């Protein structure tokens, strides 16, 4: 058995969970992975078994410890990074969930969310926010006021079925006995992080952190409080017991599940963890996580930004009494568009093949792919857009369609980055790219070209788990922030823009035209 001390991380995604053990230099000693099954009871419904999530986390952790030859007494700190907004309710007395967890991908509340967005209440918020935005344009002090920023953002805000508030309302209305348990004060609300904490600590900790709660659609990141304005349309919280909100890097209790007490020192949302793992500590620093979807996040410092270009202001983390904010843009179809080429169209046999095919042709021959399979997300937020391939001729080749699909990811990133630059007034000069799809050299080079921006690929692509390890290690006194993190982080490759400005402008103009054809289709 090794004599050193280590950090344990649970990285809990939508399709799988992994346990990773790090040494003091953030080197990976061992890891274990298991898929997390999803349940699809009806079209648009996506659920997961809460008990299954916890049991799989325990299973992969035991396997990682065994593989590393590390005993639980050697773990100085544990960090937990999770998918966001996937929500559940459970009985505080028995610890039993009343129903499956409703995931962030679920759309069962689409009609109800649309009704709320069209309601007099929400239209009033939009009008008030819009009016305030007009007045605030004449006064910098009003723009900097927390309430003012909230109102400006409210002018452009829409409720979506991904929000935890929508999930909680459905559970209370549709699960037999749930409303009664809530009225008795016996029903606890939580996202995946809260559920895992509750189980790992034997019911002693019912808590979340600021990064997770700011994604729920139930919290006001401007005024740092649960938002009555956002919860009111769903008649929440009602009698639900909401979790305590704690700092991202700190004390979340102790777990005895593995035979020796392990202090849990971090709970963090996945994208915020990746931002930290990429060492995006400076205002204006940006990371781009390319996975099934693409998540672009900008560090906006110690003040939240009021977005008028349909970005999402969120809390990145809170540590040592200081809050760091971020601005986020979500691209729902990124890596999934490559999966579509493989699984649906059979144009490629494996995802890695897309790179060689894209590099084998000089251009797309005027073809654009808009992968709006479930609509377009940031900055368009058009649920009625649909996937489009445009510009086809008899000369179009398989290679060109594959290349156009990869290029679409970069074009969507440019849409988001442009919106962020307008919201913040910050010119993005470099981007740190992580996630599985960032292994694709063609994608990152085209991203650098179309953005006219340097793109860095780190030595460790799993930035989410690494960020959670950093947070836990800092809380345990293993690392000093930010010096040790900056020292540890390594860059595997840097991609420099190499495209004439005229070509860049022409290509992007074609993309915007293609997006216009895809919008408002369904």
KAPEWO-V982337 format. One record per pair of residues at least 12 apart in sequence whose C-alpha atoms are under 8 Angstrom apart, sorted by the first residue. I is the first residue (numbers start at 1). GAP is how many residues later the second one is. Records with the same first field share a line. If there is no record, write none. Layout:
# KAPEWO-V982337
I->GAP  GAP
This chain:
# KAPEWO-V982337
1->68  69  70
2->67  68
3->71
4->19  70
5->18  19  69  70  71
6->15  16  17  18  68  69  70  71
7->14  15  16  17  68  69  70  71  72  462  465  466
8->12  13  14  67  69  70  71  461
9->12  69  70  71  72  456  459  460
10->47  51  68  69  70  71  455
11->69  70  71  259  453  454
12->45  68  69  70  71
13->69  70  257
14->22  69
15->20  21  22  23
16->17  18  19  20  21
17->16  17  18  19  39  40  43
18->13  14  15  16  39  42  43
19->12  13  14  38  41  42  45
20->12  41  44  445
21->43  44  47
22->447
24->454
25->463
26->440  443  462
29->39
30->34  35  37  38
31->29  32  33  36
32->28  29  31  32
33->27
34->22  26
36->12  16  17  20
37->12
44->62  63  64
45->60  61  62  63
46->56  57  59  60  61
47->53  54  55  56  59
48->52  53  54  55
49->51  52
50->38  47  50  51  142  145
51->46
54->142  145
62->196
72->186  187  188  189  190
73->187  188  189
75->187
76->186  187  400
77->185  186  187  188  395  396  399
78->184  185  186  187  188  391  394
79->185  186  187  188  189  389  390  392  393
80->113  184  186  187  188  388
81->112  186  187  188  189  192  383  384  387
82->110  111  186  187  188
83->109  186  187
84->20  107  108  128  131  132  185  186
85->18  19  77  78  79  106  107  127  130  131
86->15  16  17  18  76  78  105  106
87->14  15  16  77  80  81  102  103  104  105
88->12  13  14  79  80  101  102  103  104  107
89->12  79  82  98  99  100  101
90->97  98  99
91->90  95  96  97
92->94  95  96  111
93->93
95->108
98->77  80
99->72  76
102->65
103->59
104->57  58  59  60
105->57
106->55  56
107->54  55
108->53
109->52  57  58  61
110->50  51
113->46  47  48  53
114->45
116->43  117
117->41  42
125->26  29  30
126->28  29  30  31
127->28
128->23  27
129->22  23  24  25  26
130->21  22  25
132->16  19  20
133->18  19  22
136->12
146->76  77
147->75  76
149->73  155  156  157
150->70  72  73  156
152->154  155  156
153->153  154  155
155->153
156->151  152  153  154
157->153
159->58
163->52  53  54  55
164->27  52  53  54
165->51  52  53  66  69  71
166->68
168->21
169->65  66  67
182->57  58  59
183->56  57
184->55
185->54  55  56
186->55
187->52  53  54
188->52  53  54  55
189->51  52  53  54
190->18  52  53
191->17  21
193->15  19  74  75
194->12  13  14  49
197->55
200->54  55  56  57
201->52  53  54  55
202->53
204->49
205->47  48
206->37  38
207->36  37  38  39  45
208->35  36  37  38  59
209->36  37  38  39  58  59
210->35  36  37  38  58  105  106  107  108
211->37  57  58  61  103  104  105  106  107
212->56  57
213->32
214->100  101
215->99
217->13  14
218->12  13
221->83  92  93  94
222->82
247->70  71  72  73  74
248->18  19  20  69  70  71  223
249->16  17  18  69  70  71  222  223  225  226
250->15  16  69  222  225
251->12  13  14  15  224
252->12  13  14  15
253->12
264->208
265->206  207  208  210  211
266->202  205  206  209
267->201
268->49  200
270->194
271->18  24  26  193
272->44  45  192
273->190  191  192  193  194  195
274->13  15  188  189  190  191  192  193
275->12  22  24  41  188  189  192
276->187  191  194
277->186  187  188  189  190  191  193
278->154  180  185  189  211
279->206  207  210
280->19
281->18  201
282->17  19
283->15  16  17  18
284->14  15  16  17  142  143  144
285->13  14  143  145  146
286->12  13  142  144  145  146
287->144  145  146  147
288->143  144  145  146
289->144  145  146  149
290->44  45  143  144  145  146  147  148
291->43  44  45  144  145  146
292->40  41  42  43  44
293->37  38  39  40  41  42  43
294->36  37  38  39  40  41
295->33  34  35  36
296->32  33  34  117  120  121
297->29  30  31  32
298->28  29  30  122
299->17  25  26  27  28
300->24  25  26  27  124
301->23  24  25
302->20  21  22  23
303->21  22
304->21  22  23
305->21  22  118  119
306->117
307->116
308->115
309->70  110  111  113  114
310->68  69  70  71  109
311->16  17  18  67  68  105  108  109
312->15  16  17
313->12  13  14  15
314->12  13  14
327->93
329->49  50  87
330->47  48
331->45  46  47  81  82
332->44  45
333->38  39  40  76
334->37  75
335->102
337->34  68
338->13  16  67  68
339->12
341->61
347->51  55
352->88
354->48  49  52
355->85  86  87  88
357->42  45  46
358->41  42  44  45  48  84
359->44  83
360->39
361->38  39  42
363->37  40
364->32  35  36  37  39  40
365->26  31  35
366->25  26
367->22  23  24  25  29  33  34  37
368->20  21  22  23  33  36  37  40  142  143  146
369->18  19  20  21  32  35  36  39  145
370->16  17  18  19  35  38  144  145  148
371->15  16  17  34  37
372->13  14  15  16  146
373->12  13  14
374->12  13
375->12
376->143
378->37  38
379->36  37  40
382->137  138
383->137
384->135  136  137  138
385->133  134  135  136  137
386->132  133  134  135  136
387->131
388->126  129  130
390->124
406->37
407->36  39  40
409->34
410->33  36  37  40
411->36  39  97  100
413->34
414->36  37
428->25
429->24  25
430->23  24  25  26
431->22  23  24  25
432->23  24  25  26
433->22  23  24  25
434->23  24  26  27  28  29
435->26  27  28
436->25  26
438->19  23
444->51
445->50  51  52
446->51
448->47  48  49  50
449->47  48  49  50  55
450->47  49  54  58
451->46
452->45  46  47
453->43  44
454->40  41  42  43
455->39  40  41
456->35  36  37  38  39
457->34  35  36  37
458->31  32  33  34  35
459->30  31  32  33
460->30
470->15
